Amino acid sequence: MSKENNIIFPSKIKTKKSGKKPVRRKKIEQFIFKLSDDLNLAPAGPAAGKLKAESVAVKVGDSKKIYRRLAFSFIALTLILAAAVLYFGLVKLTIIIIPAKEKITDNSTLEIIRQTSGSNLAPEQIYGVVKQVPVEQSREFSASGQEILGQEVAGQVTIINNYVKNQPLVATTRLLSSDNKLFRLKNTVNVPAGGRVQAEVYADVAKPEMAVGPDKFSLPGLWAGLQDKIYAQSQAPMKYSQKIKYNIEQNDIDKAVKELKNDLLANAKNQVKAAYQNYAQVLFAVDNNSVSQELNGKVGEAKEKFSLKMKIMVNVVAFNDDEIYDKIKAKLAVELADDKEIAKFDKQDMSYALESFNIMPGVAMVKVDSIAQAVLKDGAKAIKKNNLTGLNYEQLRAYLNSLPEVAGYQIKFFPTLVKKAPNLVDRINIEIKK
C-alpha cells in the first residue's frame, strides 16, 4: 500500500522485545471535550425546528421575487401595448399636393350657317353672319427712279448801299463769302444810294460744301474804296439741290400694291368690326379673285408721283361664341381621365380661323383651336396610399418626385418628432391644393 494508505490505516510496528514484562495499561477512553470545557449543549429537538423555519423563510422570499418579476413584466407589457395603441392611434401623415397643370388641346371645325326661316341646325352648326363686303381705297405714291439733270447751290442775300450814289449790279456779279467761296448774282439789280435790295445768288461751283450759313459777302468787282460801303448780307444758309428727273419703276408699283392692300385690310377690319360689333367673333378674309386696281402711271413713265386705287371684296363671318365655348368645354371634360378635371379654360384660350367660305348657300367653315389646363381632382387616386406606408421622409420625397402629376408637395408628420409614415393607410391623408 502507498504511504497515504498507511496514514489512514497505520500498520502495526514491530518492537524489540525487552527483558522486562510489559506493563498492562488500562484502556482510557479519549473524548473530544476536555473536562474544563463549558458544555452548553442545546437539545437536538429545538435545533431541528430552527432549520425548518429558515427553510420556510427562504421559500417565502423566492416567491416574492417571482411575483415581483411577474408584476414588472406585466407593467412593461402594458406600457408597450399602450405605446403601440398611442402610436397607431395618434401618428398621422398629411401630404399636401400641388398638382402639375397638364396642357390639353382640342381642334374642332364648326359650320357657320346664315340663318334662314327653314334651316335646321346639326350638332356642329351654329347660326351667324356670312356675307361679302366691298372695300376700296386710293393713295398717292412716289416714284423712285431718278436721273440727275443738274445741281446748284443757291440762296438769297440783301445788298446794302451806304454810298451817296446808286449802284447798278449786272447778273453774274461776283460775291465773295468770308471764307472765300464765290457766288454770283442771278439777275441784274440797281441798289439805290443809302438803300438795300433783295437778290438771288448761286454758287459759282455747285458742290454740297458750298452751302454756307448766314454770312457777309463782299463785292470784289467794285473799287476797293467802295467795298466797305457796298456789300451783301445773307440771313439764311445757302441750299444745295439737284435737278432730278423722276420715273416710275416696277418696284414702285409692287410696293404700292402691297402697302395699299395692307391699308385696305386694316380699313376693312375697322369697318367690319364696327358694323358687326354685336357679335363676339368677327372673322374676315380678302377674296383674292375680286381684287381690282387702277394705276395712274406705268413703268418707265417720267413722273415724280403716281396714284393707285384698289377695290376688294371681303368675306365676313360673324357669330357669338357662348355656345361654342360650352360645347368645347364639355368635350374636353369628357376626354379627361376620371381622376382629373379642367383647372383653366376661358374664351381667351380659343382661337378661330376661317377655313372656307361659300357665299351662295351662305355657309362658312371655321377652325377652332382650344388650349386648356387640367389638374388632379380632390381625392385623386394617382397617389396610392399603400405605396406610402412605412416610408421615411427621404423615401416619401423620392416617391413623390417620381410622379409626373405632382408639381410640388408638403409633408406633415404628427407628432412632429415622428418622421415615418404610419403603417395604416387610414392614418394617411392626401390633400390636393388648387
Secondary structure, DSSP 4 states (H G I P E B T S, - for coil): --HHHHHHSPPPPP----SSPPPP-------SS-TTS---PPPHHHHHHHHHHHHHHHHHHHHHHHHHHHHHHHHHHHHHHHHHHHHHHH-EEEEEEEEPPEEEEEEEEEEEEE--TT----TTEEEEEEEEEEEEEEEEEE--EEEEEEEEEEEEEEEEE-SSS-EEE-TT-EEE-TT--EEEESS-EEEPTT-EEEEEEEESS--GGG---S-EEB-TTS-TTTTTTEEEE-SS--EEEEEEEEE--HHHHHHHHHHHHHHHHHHHHHHHHHHTTTSSEEEEEEEEEEEEEEESS-TT---SEEEEEEEEEEEEEEE--HHHHHHHHHHHHHHS-TTEEEEE--GGGEEEEEEEEETTTTEEEEEEEEEEEEEEPTT-TTS-GGGTTT-BHHHHHHHHHT-TTEEEEEEEEESTT--B--SSGGGEEEEE--
